[in-house]
């Protein structure tokens, strides 16, 4: 009995923290999403309504979700194309090379993300480093208008989320059994076929982890869209912030957050299903 008591005492702080600071706010957000906004402009009343969810059928808000999904999808594709090869070849480096690359990947995390984004403003502005180099080389005659546009937001998203894909793929590749790849090559498979049939399948859990860590945050990183996109790109996260601050419509903001939470939860559920099936195939 004493051992069981001590065990539960060790777990109690974790459960209390989860209930108070994770599950509690989610439940509160869900309840507020059915409340009625105060007509005076501030606060809300505890009158049940579905108007907050029905309001999201407005074409303006539907377009906001569509735009967020497009940006998240584009970001994820670019992050995969850059991050997968990077993580793959990083795992094949020597021990010293791995440490150096890991250090270089982690260094940006030591600096505020806002400061790093303002650095991109200096690079992408009309008289910035990027345009200056292109003009000196002779590729362009006048500065490109990249800042405060969709490409600028996409660059910021890829820059912010790329390390998560690299680290997820790197961890997966490093745990691979390279003897299976060599066996496939000995049996006559070409390097490309061996990669598709062995390497890609074995690293798929890491790749999917990177996709989840990229796609879900890119739907809510509104500060990147605000800083690099100005008012041209409005994400769901931007809309929630606007309703919480300038709009003062907390129930509608909560309803938006609930829908976003449901969509991301579905993605996580699908990820767990896919990886579970892969684990079972590996056991069989």
VOPAGU-2260 file (C-alpha; in pm, 1 decimal, decimal comma):
REM VOPAGU-2260
SITE   aa  ch    i         X         Y         Z
SITE  UNK   A    0       0,0       0,0       0,0
SITE  UNK   A    1     281,8     241,6      82,9
SITE  UNK   A    2     446,6     187,1    -255,3
SITE  UNK   A    3     117,4     249,9    -437,3
SITE  UNK   A    4      55,7     565,3    -232,6
SITE  UNK   A    5     402,2     700,6    -311,8
SITE  UNK   A    6     348,3     620,8    -680,8
SITE  UNK   A    7      24,4     818,5    -697,3
SITE  UNK   A    8     180,3    1104,9    -504,7
SITE  UNK   A    9     447,9    1128,0    -773,7
SITE  UNK   A   10     186,8    1133,2   -1051,9
SITE  UNK   A   11     -52,5    1372,4    -877,7
SITE  UNK   A   12     131,0    1698,5    -971,1
SITE  UNK   A   13     131,0    1599,2   -1339,4
SITE  UNK   A   14    -242,4    1522,5   -1338,0
SITE  UNK   A   15    -324,3    1842,5   -1148,7
SITE  UNK   A   16    -116,7    2051,2   -1392,3
SITE  UNK   A   17    -284,1    1882,0   -1691,7
SITE  UNK   A   18    -634,7    1940,3   -1555,0
SITE  UNK   A   19    -575,8    2303,6   -1456,2
SITE  UNK   A   20    -362,3    2435,7   -1741,4
SITE  UNK   A   21    -442,3    2210,8   -2040,9
SITE  UNK   A   22    -779,5    2040,0   -2010,7
SITE  UNK   A   23    -937,1    2326,1   -1811,0
SITE  UNK   A   24    -876,1    2600,2   -2072,8
SITE  UNK   A   25    -993,0    2369,0   -2353,9
SITE  UNK   A   26   -1320,6    2297,6   -2172,9
SITE  UNK   A   27   -1365,9    2668,4   -2098,0
SITE  UNK   A   28   -1301,8    2755,8   -2464,2
SITE  UNK   A   29   -1557,3    2495,4   -2574,4
SITE  UNK   A   30   -1822,8    2629,6   -2334,8
SITE  UNK   A   31   -1761,2    2994,0   -2429,8
SITE  UNK   A   32   -1802,8    2907,0   -2799,9
SITE  UNK   A   33   -2175,0    2851,4   -2730,1
SITE  UNK   A   34   -2217,9    3177,1   -2536,4
SITE  UNK   A   35   -2377,6    3493,9   -2672,4
SITE  UNK   A   36   -2168,0    3800,3   -2741,7
SITE  UNK   A   37   -2266,6    4109,7   -2546,3
SITE  UNK   A   38   -2437,2    4366,4   -2765,8
SITE  UNK   A   39   -2247,2    4646,7   -2588,1
SITE  UNK   A   40   -1925,2    4522,0   -2746,3
SITE  UNK   A   41   -1748,6    4376,7   -2441,7
SITE  UNK   A   42   -1795,3    4049,7   -2259,0
SITE  UNK   A   43   -2060,6    3784,2   -2321,1
SITE  UNK   A   44   -2365,9    3630,1   -2159,7
SITE  UNK   A   45   -2416,2    3264,8   -2075,7
SITE  UNK   A   46   -2702,1    3223,4   -2322,2
SITE  UNK   A   47   -2671,6    2912,1   -2536,5
SITE  UNK   A   48   -2649,1    2978,1   -2911,5
SITE  UNK   A   49   -2516,5    2815,5   -3228,5
SITE  UNK   A   50   -2482,4    3149,2   -3403,4
SITE  UNK   A   51   -2103,4    3155,5   -3354,2
SITE  UNK   A   52   -2061,8    2834,7   -3554,1
SITE  UNK   A   53   -2322,9    2930,9   -3814,6
SITE  UNK   A   54   -2136,9    3258,8   -3868,4
SITE  UNK   A   55   -1833,7    3065,7   -3991,2
SITE  UNK   A   56   -2030,5    2964,2   -4301,9
SITE  UNK   A   57   -1993,7    3321,4   -4424,2
SITE  UNK   A   58   -1776,5    3319,2   -4741,9
SITE  UNK   A   59   -1527,9    3557,7   -4577,6
SITE  UNK   A   60   -1450,9    3314,8   -4296,0
SITE  UNK   A   61   -1463,6    3009,1   -4523,6
SITE  UNK   A   62   -1205,1    3179,4   -4744,5
SITE  UNK   A   63    -991,0    3242,1   -4436,1
SITE  UNK   A   64    -988,8    2869,1   -4355,6
SITE  UNK   A   65    -917,2    2780,7   -4718,8
SITE  UNK   A   66    -630,4    3029,8   -4731,7
SITE  UNK   A   67    -490,3    2889,9   -4407,4
SITE  UNK   A   68    -504,6    2535,5   -4544,2
SITE  UNK   A   69    -337,8    2640,4   -4869,9
SITE  UNK   A   70     -54,4    2809,5   -4684,0
SITE  UNK   A   71     -15,9    2514,6   -4445,9
SITE  UNK   A   72     -12,3    2269,1   -4737,9
SITE  UNK   A   73     241,2    2473,8   -4937,6
SITE  UNK   A   74     461,0    2515,5   -4630,3
SITE  UNK   A   75     450,8    2143,2   -4554,8
SITE  UNK   A   76     542,7    2046,9   -4913,1
SITE  UNK   A   77     841,9    2283,5   -4918,4
SITE  UNK   A   78     953,3    2173,6   -4572,9
SITE  UNK   A   79     941,4    1807,9   -4684,4
SITE  UNK   A   80    1139,5    1879,9   -5002,1
SITE  UNK   A   81    1410,3    2063,3   -4805,2
SITE  UNK   A   82    1395,8    1894,2   -4465,0
SITE  UNK   A   83    1383,6    1527,0   -4563,1
SITE  UNK   A   84    1706,9    1523,9   -4769,4
SITE  UNK   A   85    1873,8    1744,5   -4508,0
SITE  UNK   A   86    1779,6    1512,8   -4219,6
SITE  UNK   A   87    1865,9    1204,2   -4424,6
SITE  UNK   A   88    2219,1    1313,6   -4517,1
SITE  UNK   A   89    2273,1    1466,2   -4173,7
SITE  UNK   A   90    2218,2    1122,1   -4019,0
SITE  UNK   A   91    2489,5     978,4   -4246,9
SITE  UNK   A   92    2755,1    1227,3   -4132,6
SITE  UNK   A   93    3034,3    1141,7   -3892,8
SITE  UNK   A   94    2977,9    1187,5   -3519,3
SITE  UNK   A   95    3158,2    1523,2   -3529,0
SITE  UNK   A   96    2962,0    1635,3   -3833,9
SITE  UNK   A   97    2633,1    1545,7   -3664,1
SITE  UNK   A   98    2723,2    1753,9   -3359,4
SITE  UNK   A   99    2813,9    2055,2   -3574,4
SITE  UNK   A  100    2493,8    2034,7   -3778,1
SITE  UNK   A  101    2282,5    1983,0   -3467,0
SITE  UNK   A  102    2442,7    2291,3   -3311,6
SITE  UNK   A  103    2371,9    2500,5   -3622,7
SITE  UNK   A  104    2008,0    2386,1   -3628,8
SITE  UNK   A  105    1955,8    2461,7   -3259,1
SITE  UNK   A  106    2123,0    2805,6   -3260,4
SITE  UNK   A  107    1817,0    2987,8   -3404,6
SITE  UNK   A  108    1606,4    2858,4   -3114,7
SITE  UNK   A  109    1826,4    3059,7   -2877,4
SITE  UNK   A  110    1701,2    3382,5   -3036,6
SITE  UNK   A  111    1349,9    3526,0   -3027,9
SITE  UNK   A  112    1147,1    3423,4   -3331,7
SITE  UNK   A  113    1025,3    3782,2   -3366,7
SITE  UNK   A  114    1382,0    3910,3   -3398,0
SITE  UNK   A  115    1457,4    3647,7   -3662,0
SITE  UNK   A  116    1148,5    3747,2   -3860,1
SITE  UNK   A  117    1249,4    4112,8   -3851,0
SITE  UNK   A  118    1580,6    3994,4   -3991,9
SITE  UNK   A  119    1387,1    3857,0   -4290,1
SITE  UNK   A  120    1229,6    4199,4   -4338,0
SITE  UNK   A  121    1580,0    4344,0   -4378,0
SITE  UNK   A  122    1663,1    4071,4   -4630,5
SITE  UNK   A  123    1342,6    4085,7   -4836,5
SITE  UNK   A  124    1267,9    4458,3   -4845,5
SITE  UNK   A  125    1311,0    4657,7   -5167,5
SITE  UNK   A  126    1659,9    4776,4   -5072,3
SITE  UNK   A  127    1739,3    4459,7   -4881,1
SITE  UNK   A  128    2015,7    4205,4   -4920,0
SITE  UNK   A  129    1824,0    3973,3   -5155,6
SITE  UNK   A  130    1732,2    4240,5   -5410,2
SITE  UNK   A  131    2076,0    4401,1   -5386,4
SITE  UNK   A  132    2250,9    4074,2   -5474,5
SITE  UNK   A  133    2013,7    4000,2   -5764,4
SITE  UNK   A  134    2060,1    4351,4   -5908,0
SITE  UNK   A  135    2438,7    4337,7   -5878,8
SITE  UNK   A  136    2446,9    4000,3   -6053,2
SITE  UNK   A  137    2225,8    4143,0   -6326,8
SITE  UNK   A  138    1933,2    3905,5   -6291,7
SITE  UNK   A  139    1686,6    4190,2   -6225,8
SITE  UNK   A  140    1683,9    4559,8   -6318,0
SITE  UNK   A  141    1455,5    4681,8   -6039,3
SITE  UNK   A  142    1376,1    4547,3   -5690,5
SITE  UNK   A  143    1125,4    4265,3   -5658,9
SITE  UNK   A  144     821,5    4326,2   -5437,5
SITE  UNK   A  145     856,7    4023,1   -5210,1
SITE  UNK   A  146     795,2    4172,6   -4867,2
SITE  UNK   A  147     432,4    4188,8   -4750,8
SITE  UNK   A  148     324,9    3923,6   -4999,0
SITE  UNK   A  149     232,2    3554,3   -5001,4
SITE  UNK   A  150     589,2    3439,0   -5093,8
SITE  UNK   A  151     729,1    3635,0   -4796,8
SITE  UNK   A  152     488,8    3462,1   -4556,8
SITE  UNK   A  153     571,8    3125,3   -4713,1
SITE  UNK   A  154     945,4    3190,5   -4667,5
SITE  UNK   A  155     887,8    3284,5   -4304,0
SITE  UNK   A  156     680,5    2972,0   -4239,8
SITE  UNK   A  157     935,4    2740,3   -4399,1
SITE  UNK   A  158    1219,1    2908,1   -4209,1
SITE  UNK   A  159    1038,5    2878,4   -3874,1
SITE  UNK   A  160     920,5    2517,1   -3914,1
SITE  UNK   A  161    1203,0    2356,4   -4112,9
SITE  UNK   A  162    1406,8    2248,3   -3804,4
SITE  UNK   A  163    1116,3    2034,9   -3679,6
SITE  UNK   A  164    1110,5    1833,8   -4001,5
SITE  UNK   A  165    1489,1    1800,0   -4009,3
SITE  UNK   A  166    1507,4    1672,4   -3650,9
SITE  UNK   A  167    1213,5    1431,4   -3697,6
SITE  UNK   A  168    1364,1    1278,8   -4013,8
SITE  UNK   A  169    1713,7    1273,3   -3864,7
SITE  UNK   A  170    1593,5    1081,7   -3559,5
SITE  UNK   A  171    1411,9     831,0   -3780,5
SITE  UNK   A  172    1701,9     777,3   -4023,1
SITE  UNK   A  173    1954,8     738,4   -3742,2
SITE  UNK   A  174    1756,1     445,8   -3599,7
SITE  UNK   A  175    1740,6     266,0   -3934,6
SITE  UNK   A  176    1884,0     -78,0   -3986,5
SITE  UNK   A  177    2108,2     -13,8   -4286,8
SITE  UNK   A  178    2157,8    -388,7   -4332,0
SITE  UNK   A  179    1808,3    -402,2   -4484,1
SITE  UNK   A  180    1905,3    -144,4   -4745,2
SITE  UNK   A  181    2221,0    -340,6   -4827,4
SITE  UNK   A  182    2014,1    -659,2   -4854,3
SITE  UNK   A  183    1779,0    -490,0   -5100,8
SITE  UNK   A  184    2077,3    -375,8   -5309,3
SITE  UNK   A  185    2227,6    -728,5   -5301,3
SITE  UNK   A  186    1896,4    -867,8   -5430,3
SITE  UNK   A  187    1918,4    -646,0   -5736,4
SITE  UNK   A  188    1724,6    -335,0   -5636,6
SITE  UNK   A  189    1849,4      -6,7   -5780,2
SITE  UNK   A  190    1944,2     270,5   -5533,1
SITE  UNK   A  191    1618,4     451,3   -5610,9
SITE  UNK   A  192    1404,8     138,0   -5571,1
SITE  UNK   A  193    1583,5      45,6   -5248,1
SITE  UNK   A  194    1510,9     395,9   -5118,9
SITE  UNK   A  195    1139,4     373,9   -5203,4
SITE  UNK   A  196    1083,3      18,6   -5077,5
SITE  UNK   A  197    1307,6      19,2   -4768,9
SITE  UNK   A  198    1441,6     357,8   -4659,7
SITE  UNK   A  199    1125,2     561,3   -4718,0
SITE  UNK   A  200     902,3     305,3   -4547,8
SITE  UNK   A  201    1132,3     281,8   -4245,6
SITE  UNK   A  202    1157,2     657,8   -4210,3
SITE  UNK   A  203     786,6     720,5   -4275,2
SITE  UNK   A  204     702,5     765,2   -3902,1
SITE  UNK   A  205     963,7    1040,7   -3875,9
SITE  UNK   A  206     838,4    1200,9   -4196,3
SITE  UNK   A  207     478,8    1195,2   -4071,6
SITE  UNK   A  208     588,3    1340,4   -3737,7
SITE  UNK   A  209     754,9    1623,5   -3925,5
SITE  UNK   A  210     437,9    1678,5   -4130,0
SITE  UNK   A  211     228,4    1705,4   -3813,2
SITE  UNK   A  212     480,5    1940,2   -3650,3
SITE  UNK   A  213     473,9    2155,7   -3964,6
SITE  UNK   A  214     115,6    2153,3   -4087,2
SITE  UNK   A  215     -60,9    2214,6   -3755,7
SITE  UNK   A  216     148,0    2511,8   -3634,4
SITE  UNK   A  217     146,8    2675,8   -3979,2
SITE  UNK   A  218    -230,9    2717,9   -3949,4
SITE  UNK   A  219    -198,2    2924,0   -3634,1
SITE  UNK   A  220     130,7    3113,3   -3663,0
SITE  UNK   A  221     -48,2    3440,9   -3727,3
SITE  UNK   A  222     242,7    3659,0   -3616,8
SITE  UNK   A  223     446,9    3543,6   -3918,1
SITE  UNK   A  224     163,9    3642,9   -4153,1
SITE  UNK   A  225     126,0    3976,9   -3972,1
SITE  UNK   A  226     496,3    4065,4   -3983,0
SITE  UNK   A  227     592,7    3941,1   -4330,6
SITE  UNK   A  228     255,7    3958,2   -4503,5
SITE  UNK   A  229     107,2    4276,9   -4365,4
SITE  UNK   A  230    -269,0    4267,4   -4421,9
SITE  UNK   A  231    -251,0    4058,8   -4739,5
SITE  UNK   A  232    -258,6    3716,5   -4567,4
SITE  UNK   A  233    -523,3    3653,5   -4299,7
SITE  UNK   A  234    -496,3    3316,3   -4126,0
SITE  UNK   A  235    -738,1    3158,5   -3881,1
SITE  UNK   A  236    -499,4    3251,4   -3600,9
SITE  UNK   A  237    -503,5    3613,3   -3717,1
SITE  UNK   A  238    -883,5    3608,9   -3721,5
SITE  UNK   A  239    -897,5    3468,2   -3367,2
SITE  UNK   A  240    -657,2    3735,8   -3243,4
SITE  UNK   A  241    -860,2    4007,0   -3417,2
SITE  UNK   A  242   -1184,7    3885,4   -3258,2
SITE  UNK   A  243   -1020,0    3866,7   -2915,6
SITE  UNK   A  244    -874,0    4217,5   -2933,2
SITE  UNK   A  245   -1030,7    4462,0   -3177,2
SITE  UNK   A  246   -1355,8    4274,1   -3232,5
SITE  UNK   A  247   -1408,1    4191,2   -2864,1
SITE  UNK   A  248   -1613,5    3886,6   -2964,7
SITE  UNK   A  249   -1481,1    3611,5   -2742,3
SITE  UNK   A  250   -1753,4    3353,5   -2819,4
SITE  UNK   A  251   -1686,6    3372,9   -3194,6
SITE  UNK   A  252   -1309,9    3355,9   -3133,0
SITE  UNK   A  253   -1367,2    3049,8   -2912,3
SITE  UNK   A  254   -1581,0    2888,6   -3184,9
SITE  UNK   A  255   -1302,8    2943,6   -3439,7
SITE  UNK   A  256   -1052,2    2792,9   -3195,9
SITE  UNK   A  257   -1279,6    2492,2   -3137,9
SITE  UNK   A  258   -1304,9    2420,3   -3512,4
SITE  UNK   A  259    -928,3    2462,0   -3551,5
SITE  UNK   A  260    -871,2    2226,7   -3256,5
SITE  UNK   A  261   -1104,6    1965,9   -3408,3
SITE  UNK   A  262    -928,7    1982,8   -3745,5
SITE  UNK   A  263    -584,8    1945,2   -3590,2
SITE  UNK   A  264    -708,7    1663,4   -3364,3
SITE  UNK   A  265    -832,4    1475,9   -3671,7
SITE  UNK   A  266    -486,9    1509,4   -3826,4
SITE  UNK   A  267    -319,6    1377,6   -3511,3
SITE  UNK   A  268    -569,7    1087,9   -3499,5
SITE  UNK   A  269    -494,4     996,4   -3861,6
SITE  UNK   A  270    -121,2    1017,8   -3791,7
SITE  UNK   A  271    -153,5     779,8   -3497,1
SITE  UNK   A  272    -363,0     541,0   -3704,5
SITE  UNK   A  273    -110,2     535,8   -3988,9
SITE  UNK   A  274     189,3     491,0   -3761,8
SITE  UNK   A  275       6,3     222,3   -3561,8
SITE  UNK   A  276     -61,1      25,9   -3882,7
SITE  UNK   A  277     306,8      59,8   -3980,9
SITE  UNK   A  278     413,6     -67,0   -3638,7
SITE  UNK   A  279     185,8    -368,8   -3674,7
SITE  UNK   A  280     325,1    -440,0   -4022,4
SITE  UNK   A  281     674,2    -425,5   -3878,6
SITE  UNK   A  282     581,3    -675,4   -3605,9
SITE  UNK   A  283     419,4    -911,5   -3856,0
